[in-house]
Amino acid sequence: MLVTCGVTLANLIHDFDRRIGYHFAWYFHMLTRRQVSYQLAAAVHADLMDGFDYLPARDVAVLRDWCDTPYSV
């Protein structure tokens, strides 16, 4: 997945979630697969800090926690 920003990034992650079949799939794939770069989380987080609002509040909280203390599974 190419890291981009704004509406393009929102569409990419939502399309990915739909194809995989569950919500927040991009995040869980990032944690468990080396093919999904941590740069993706950084880009989404940067968007959110710039005022974009394309994730539910509970996902934003999880992402913020991860940015504060990154981990993988």
C-alpha positions in Angstrom: 0.0 0.0 0.0 1.4 3.4 -1.0 1.5 5.9 1.8 -0.3 9.1 0.8 -2.5 11.6 2.6 -5.9 13.1 3.0 -8.9 11.9 1.0 -6.8 9.5 -1.1 -5.4 7.8 2.0 -8.8 7.6 3.6 -10.2 5.9 0.5 -7.3 3.5 0.3 -7.6 2.3 3.9 -11.4 2.1 3.7 -11.2 0.1 0.4 -8.6 -2.2 2.0 -10.9 -2.8 5.0 -13.8 -3.6 2.6 -11.7 -6.1 0.6 -10.4 -7.8 3.6 -13.8 -7.9 5.2 -13.5 -6.2 8.6 -13.1 -2.8 10.0 -9.6 -1.4 10.9 -8.0 -4.3 8.9 -5.3 -2.0 7.7 -4.2 -1.4 11.3 -4.2 -5.1 12.2 -2.3 -6.0 9.0 0.2 -3.3 9.8 0.8 -4.9 13.2 1.1 -8.5 11.9 2.6 -8.2 8.4 5.9 -6.7 7.4 4.4 -5.8 4.0 2.4 -3.0 5.6 4.8 -0.2 6.8 4.5 1.7 10.0 4.6 4.8 7.8 1.0 4.1 7.1 0.1 4.7 10.8 2.2 7.8 10.8 0.5 9.1 7.7 -3.0 8.4 9.1 -2.1 10.0 12.4 -0.7 13.1 10.6 -3.9 13.4 8.7 -5.9 13.3 11.9 -3.7 15.9 13.5 -4.3 18.1 10.4 -8.0 17.9 10.9 -9.1 15.0 8.7 -11.9 13.0 10.4 -12.2 9.6 8.6 -11.8 7.2 11.5 -14.2 6.5 14.4 -13.1 8.0 17.8 -12.3 4.5 19.2 -9.9 3.9 16.3 -8.3 7.3 16.7 -7.7 6.4 20.4 -6.1 3.1 19.5 -3.9 4.7 16.8 -2.8 7.5 19.2 -1.9 4.9 21.8 0.1 3.0 19.2 1.9 6.2 18.1 2.9 6.9 21.7 4.1 3.3 22.3 4.5 1.3 19.0 4.2 -2.4 19.2 3.8 -5.4 16.9 2.3 -8.8 17.2 
